[in-house]
Amino acid sequence: MEEQPKVRIEFEKSPHYRLMPADGAWGGPTPRGRIMVNFFVDIPSAPYSITHDLTEDGQLGTELERSPAVDGTIPRVARELQVGVLLSLEDAEGVGRWLLEQVEMLRSEGDD
């Protein structure tokens, strides 16, 4: 019986590799039949500017104004896109299966 051919895959990190948080993903099919996935984080929006009084000794005093003003009814959230990934249909299916396998592994570890 002939031995099956083998290949060793060695992992290396690109100089551009970064670990990024993700709260979710947004995207969809492209006109050329690929799938675009943008991973994002949701963060409270910072104001554009804040105006303060200055105390006699030059320290920040009371906040006088904020732009845009906080009206307290609708929170402002910035959805910051961290990275975009363009996948073929086959690669998207493979990544989707792999992610579900990782979720099942984590869930089964919690059952121990």
C-alpha angles and dihedrals in degrees: 000000000000119000114249113247114255137203129197116214115205119197120225129171119234115235084246094055114130133172108231131186119234131195092182148322135259131186141083146198119336125219088256095057100260129119120242115206120187114190113210145181124213114223132173108261115250116224118255090234143353125203120209137183114245118229121228090264093052098257125134112273133182119344107248105178141004128197118240092026118236107239095180095227105087119029115223115229128180115214101208116198108221103184139346123222123195113205136182116236091256093048091048090053091049093048090047092052091046092051092050090050090053091050091051091048091053092046092050091050088056090056092063 
